[in-house]
Every structure is written in C-alpha cells, then in structure tokens.
C-alpha cells in the first residue's frame, strides 16, 4: 500500500492551533520517529492515533514518548509549491 503523503509533498503544521479529534496531527517521538496521523483522542497520559494509510491501524503513545505534537493545517502537493 502506498503512503498517503508522498515524497515531495509538504505537510503544513500549525503549532499554535488546538488539536482536534478527527483531524490530522504531526507527532515527533523522543526517539526521532516522525509521523502524520488522525487524532482519535488525547488526555494527560496518552495520545491515540489512527494511520492515514489503511495498511496500518490504531496507535496509542504515552505522553512521555512524545517530543512534539502539532495540528496539520494542510498537505500540499509539489505542483502547488512556488519557489
């Protein structure tokens, strides 16, 4: 299964925007792993995510394993990027 966000696409993150269940978020774990997933829920202990790609499932990450989490404001294909 191909990734939903392909090489060359830009993920536009909004660090000051509230996280909204059902919307996409970018998560960077303390181990350096970075991902874009749908936010299912968050609480003080954990964040639960669903893969954008149907080939993967649900993932729940303890808060202490998350370095950053930001709302995704948009995903932009290469044809829309002006240099």
C-alpha positions, 0 to 999 in steps of 0.5 A: 500500500502506498503512503498517503503523503508522498515524497515531495509533498509538504505537510503544513503544521500549525503549532499554535492551533488546538488539536482536534479529534478527527483531524490530522496531527504531526507527532515527533517521538523522543526517539526521532520517529516522525509521523502524520496521523488522525487524532482519535483522542488525547488526555494527560497520559496518552495520545491515540492515533489512527494511520492515514494509510489503511495498511496500518491501524490504531496507535496509542503513545504515552505522553512521555514518548512524545517530543512534539505534537502539532495540528496539520493545517494542510498537505500540499502537493509539489505542483502547488509549491512556488519557489 
